Amino acid sequence: MADWIQNLYAELAPRTTGSVSKFDIGFLQQVITDRKPRRILELGVASGFSTTFITRMAIEANPEVEIYSVDFSDRFYADNTKPLGFFTQECLTDDELKHLTIRSGMTCFDVPEAVGDKRFEFVFIDANHQHPWTTLDMIGLLPVCAASAEMAFHDLGLYRHPKFRVGIGPKYLYDQLPVEGKKTIDHEWENIFSVPVTGVEYQRFTKPLVQALHLPWSIPQPLTPHMRQKIRNFIQQYWNDELLEAFDTTIEAFAHIAQQPICESYSINEPNQWCEFIPTTSPSVRLKLHPTTAGRGKQPTAVLKHINQDAKKLQITAVAANQSERNAGAVLHFKFEGEGATSDARIVKLQPRVRETIEVEIPQGSSSKPTDLHVTVESPKDAKSAAHGAVRIEIARPKAA
Ligand SMILES: C[S@@+](CC[C@H](N)C(=O)[O-])C[C@H]1O[C@@H](n2cnc3c(N)ncnc32)[C@H](O)[C@@H]1O
């Protein structure tokens, strides 16, 4: 292993978590050196640890390489004061960064549309390890593979860790895939594997993917109705009836292990270009609200329609997205409203760098009469101009409930 890899590993590894190991980097380097890919796609960026190594190793193997790294989050999941992929900005040179595109707010099902007719010779998947996500990631990314390509998957051995048994997704998939050409690391804690794939004939993977879907799902929450519909549309567009039937059957079969979504649908009133819902695989609702008018006028409001009363309580967590003084004093209002029952408005004033978590009782009206939750962010009354920066909000069931 090259000195630069050893040195960079020693410098960065203590500053991140949930990343590839030195063995895994060696494995990735082998695939990259053998294939010399022209295009690489990485799913699961986090701190940008693996992205940094992959980018530099890939340029060494092929100076023409383009790397696309995508993630649904725009922050590092273990420390949301840090942006997604921050190591790449810190460690790669400007010339190296020209080979790399990092995109947030995306799952595998957004990739084909985002990359158009680009095809990838190497795909590295290291995202959600709860089954069936790794299988879904393969379903989402096979259509963008080049005629001769290789897909690698991280965390094959995660399920052996007592704390992460739900991370059995890579193992279930690994066991279903054909033996031919399948490689894994020669280490007692095998944690990465790869399979050769042919983009043009990707539907030949239908059988192992169907088999994998039929193994017990380990996601602790169901796919949201939105995600379920998105996956169905994707399978209809890129796959076949056999895979669609397996998805429909298994999503019903394993629904009992999961909780119901917290509301039926959601939308933003008075939206602006900075407001957005952030995709999540759990039934929580994550969003960004951006007040644009200082202390007056209409402010964006997220409306969670028809709250599921079974939850009894909801937990609302808010943090100033930029973690800067700029959001200091922004005010979060929330209120249950509807035919079923209403509640008094509650207000929380946000402080810079402080994550506020509030638990609220859901008013228990008649279940046939919907109650909605309205959440608004208002910039400080004394702000001289429109407040900068957004507020990130997560609305979920309390963990212990
Ligand atoms: C284990 S971390 C990736 C670690 C990174 N590959 C490394 O070695 O430094 C997993 C990442 O996947 C992202 N993620 C989880 N589920 C996802 C999904 N369904 N689609 C896209 N990204 C997802 C998380 O936001 C997180 O950043």
The ligand as a Gaussian input file, in Angstrom:
#p B3LYP/6-31G(d) Opt

LIG

0 1
 C      -21.628000       4.507000       6.481000
 S      -21.849000       6.112000       5.850000
 C      -20.751000       6.159000       4.463000
 C      -19.317000       6.126000       4.862000
 C      -18.349000       6.457000       3.756000
 N      -18.526000       5.595000       2.592000
 C      -16.915000       6.333000       4.265000
 O      -16.347000       5.223000       4.215000
 O      -16.386000       7.331000       4.717000
 C      -23.429000       5.976000       5.116000
 C      -23.907000       7.219000       4.391000
 O      -25.010000       6.827000       3.580000
 C      -26.014000       7.808000       3.627000
 N      -27.285000       7.109000       3.348000
 C      -27.971000       6.286000       4.165000
 N      -29.017000       5.768000       3.513000
 C      -28.995000       6.282000       2.256000
 C      -29.799000       6.106000       1.109000
 N      -30.858000       5.276000       1.106000
 N      -29.468000       6.791000      -0.024000
 C      -28.393000       7.625000      -0.043000
 N      -27.588000       7.799000       1.010000
 C      -27.879000       7.141000       2.138000
 C      -25.923000       8.421000       5.012000
 O      -26.411000       9.760000       4.986000
 C      -24.420000       8.342000       5.287000
 O      -23.788000       9.539000       4.916000

